[in-house]
Amino acid sequence: MTNDVPVRRAVFSGLGQSDIGRRLFRSGLDLTLEAAVAAVTDAGLRPEDIDGLAAYPGGGGSAFAGPSLLEVNDALRLRLSWYGSGSEVPGQLGSLIQACLAIAGGLARHVLVYRTVTEGSARALTRTAAEGRDPGGSGSDRRPPTRVGGPMQWLAPYGVTGAPQWYAPYLRRYMKDYGLTRSQLAQIALSARTKAALNPKAVYREPLTLETYLASRMISDPICLYDCDVPCDGSTAFVVSRADYAPEAPNGAIRVESVGSGAGPRMYRDQFRDPWFGALAADQMWSRTDLRPSDVDVAELYDGFTFLTLEWLESLGFCARGEAGSFLEAGDDRIGLKGELPLNTSGGQLSAGRLHGLGLVHEGCVQLRGVAGERQVDGAEVAVVSNAGLPNPGCMLLTKDR
């Protein structure tokens, strides 16, 4: 195995996170600046030291996208030698991978990366607008039908307008082929809630029982309410620095061991042939390191839906294809904080809040630093993080600085 893996020339030197809540009613820029300043300070730097900026997707203008690079750059008065953003990248990890490669290529020394969502507040503020009415309820602004283009033109007429409808058929087929039960799948959500109770920032911290899970309403059968992540408001930020800065990082640097990305043919959500959409990215990640799944101490696996987490468990090699049900059956004895594979230790997006991927990276770094408080996994030195499902999966292997 060659040591000349470009991403290893970068480290995470600073971590920052804003306040997190179901509905904070704060602007995306406000939350981003809170997280960004915290990350820069955590790295022992000042804004004038930052010469790179990246975000996913970074376009601004929506509760999903967060503020644009131009807004953040203007607010922080940065002088940039490199910047980049985009949505057609390896999931939400794309911005971090871009930053690592920019560092490796000598385009920047310290890159600030952020991901911001205000989806919780946006849903509350636009509920009436979604019905075609103005917020005042006059009913006078009925909107004309909007023509849908791209792949959605073939899906929307059948009610397939959101992620639960995209993934439900894959889950149903998996259950039929491999005998997965809802009680087995529930262990991901139940374990997440147990860990969220130890996370002061988590949106939902009250206990969740199997009975409550099984009795919850269906969103898109067989995906129920507790199989879905929790929209929220919040921002996560990192400073990605050249590896030679690691000894100067006052709170410890996190090493980037390997990353994986990639997309096969027919990666549209309705056209993919099997559930293991993360396998290509996972295979690439493991091919670039001597570490193996058995070396992983904490797994922060994307949980936009419980089924995505299940798929990542198999794609990353923690269990064989089709065997995740039996792997999960032991619940916290297997995936709890003291289990064989501590999974989504903050409560994940299912209970802590949908910070859209980078919240999982933040938690992996916190675990490797050993500062996770009551939810700390003893001796954590290797963390794997995965982001997204179809059509743009990505994964990353992180290690404690030694």
WOLINUR-V395073 format. One record per backbone hydrogen bond with DSSP energy under -0.5 kcal/mol. NH is the residue of the N-H (numbers start at 1). CO is the residue of the C=O. E is the energy in kcal/mol with one decimal. If there is no record, write none. Layout:
nh=<NH NH>
co=<CO CO>
e=<E E>
//
This chain:
nh=<5 6 8 9 10 11 12 13 13 14 16 18 21 31 32 33 34 35 36 37 38 39 40 41 42 43 44 45 49 50 50 51 52 53 54 55 56 58 66 69 72 73 74 75 76 77 78 79 80 81 82 84 86 89 91 93 94 95 97 98 99 100 101 102 103 104 105 106 107 108 111 112 113 113 114 115 117 118 119 120 122 123 124 125 126 127 130 131 132 133 137 152 153 154 155 155 156 158 159 160 161 165 166 167 168 169 171 172 173 174 175 176 177 178 179 185 186 187 187 188 189 190 191 192 193 194 195 196 197 198 199 200 202 203 203 204 205 213 214 215 216 216 219 220 223 224 225 227 228 229 230 231 233 234 236 237 238 239 240 240 241 241 242 243 245 246 248 249 249 250 251 252 254 255 256 257 257 258 260 271 272 277 279 282 283 284 285 286 287 288 288 289 295 296 297 298 299 300 300 301 306 308 309 310 311 312 313 314 315 316 317 318 319 323 327 328 329 331 333 334 335 336 339 340 341 342 343 344 347 351 352 352 353 354 355 358 358 360 361 362 363 364 365 366 367 368 369 370 370 371 375 376 378 380 383 384 385 386 387 392 394 395 396 397 398 398 399 400 401>
co=<3 4 5 6 7 241 254 11 239 239 237 235 233 27 28 29 30 31 32 33 34 35 36 37 38 39 41 40 46 46 47 110 110 82 112 84 114 65 62 58 68 69 70 71 72 73 73 50 78 51 51 53 55 87 89 90 91 92 93 94 95 96 97 98 99 100 101 103 102 102 240 52 111 238 54 236 234 63 232 232 118 119 120 121 122 124 126 128 129 128 134 149 150 151 151 152 152 155 156 155 159 162 162 163 164 165 167 168 169 170 171 172 173 174 175 181 182 183 184 185 185 186 187 188 189 190 191 192 193 195 196 198 199 351 352 351 203 209 210 211 212 213 223 223 220 222 217 224 225 304 349 229 21 117 115 16 113 14 111 238 11 239 109 9 242 243 245 245 246 248 42 249 12 399 10 255 397 397 395 268 268 275 276 278 279 280 281 282 283 284 285 286 292 293 382 382 342 298 384 299 227 305 305 306 307 308 309 310 311 312 314 313 313 320 323 324 325 328 330 331 331 332 336 333 334 297 335 299 344 347 347 348 348 230 353 355 356 357 357 358 359 360 361 362 363 364 365 366 367 366 372 373 376 377 398 298 396 300 394 389 387 260 385 258 383 396 255 381 253>
e=<-1.9 -0.7 -2.3 -2.2 -1.6 -2.4 -2.6 -0.8 -2.3 -1.3 -2.3 -2.4 -1.8 -2.1 -2.4 -2.7 -1.8 -2.1 -3.2 -2.5 -1.5 -2.3 -2.6 -2.4 -2.5 -1.7 -1.8 -2.4 -2.5 -0.6 -1.4 -1.8 -1.2 -1.1 -2.4 -1.2 -1.0 -0.7 -1.9 -1.0 -2.1 -2.9 -2.3 -2.3 -2.2 -1.3 -1.4 -0.7 -0.6 -2.9 -1.3 -2.0 -0.8 -1.6 -2.7 -0.7 -1.9 -0.8 -2.7 -2.7 -2.0 -2.5 -2.4 -2.3 -2.3 -2.7 -2.1 -1.7 -2.5 -0.8 -3.3 -2.7 -0.5 -2.8 -1.7 -2.1 -2.5 -2.3 -0.9 -1.0 -2.1 -2.0 -1.3 -2.4 -1.8 -0.5 -1.9 -1.3 -2.1 -1.4 -2.7 -0.6 -1.7 -1.7 -0.6 -0.5 -3.0 -1.8 -2.2 -1.8 -1.5 -0.7 -1.5 -2.4 -1.9 -0.6 -2.1 -2.8 -2.4 -2.4 -2.7 -2.0 -2.7 -2.7 -1.6 -2.3 -2.4 -0.6 -1.2 -1.5 -0.6 -2.8 -2.3 -1.8 -2.0 -1.8 -2.0 -2.3 -1.4 -1.8 -1.9 -0.6 -1.8 -0.5 -0.6 -2.6 -0.5 -2.3 -2.8 -1.6 -0.7 -1.1 -2.7 -2.1 -3.0 -0.6 -2.1 -1.7 -1.4 -1.9 -2.5 -0.6 -3.0 -2.7 -2.2 -2.9 -2.6 -2.1 -3.2 -0.6 -2.8 -0.6 -1.4 -2.5 -2.5 -1.7 -2.0 -0.9 -1.1 -0.5 -0.6 -1.5 -2.0 -2.5 -1.1 -0.8 -2.2 -1.4 -2.7 -1.9 -1.3 -1.9 -1.4 -2.6 -2.9 -2.0 -2.3 -2.5 -1.6 -0.6 -1.2 -1.2 -2.4 -1.4 -2.4 -1.6 -2.7 -0.5 -3.0 -0.8 -1.6 -0.9 -1.3 -2.2 -2.5 -2.2 -2.3 -1.5 -2.7 -2.6 -1.1 -2.1 -0.9 -2.2 -1.9 -2.6 -1.2 -2.7 -1.7 -2.1 -2.7 -1.5 -1.8 -0.7 -2.9 -0.7 -2.2 -2.9 -1.7 -1.5 -0.6 -1.9 -0.9 -3.1 -1.8 -0.7 -1.0 -1.0 -1.2 -2.4 -2.0 -2.2 -2.2 -2.5 -2.5 -2.0 -2.0 -0.8 -0.6 -2.0 -1.5 -1.9 -0.6 -1.4 -2.7 -2.0 -2.7 -1.9 -2.7 -0.8 -1.6 -2.2 -2.7 -3.1 -3.3 -0.5 -2.3 -2.4 -0.9>
//
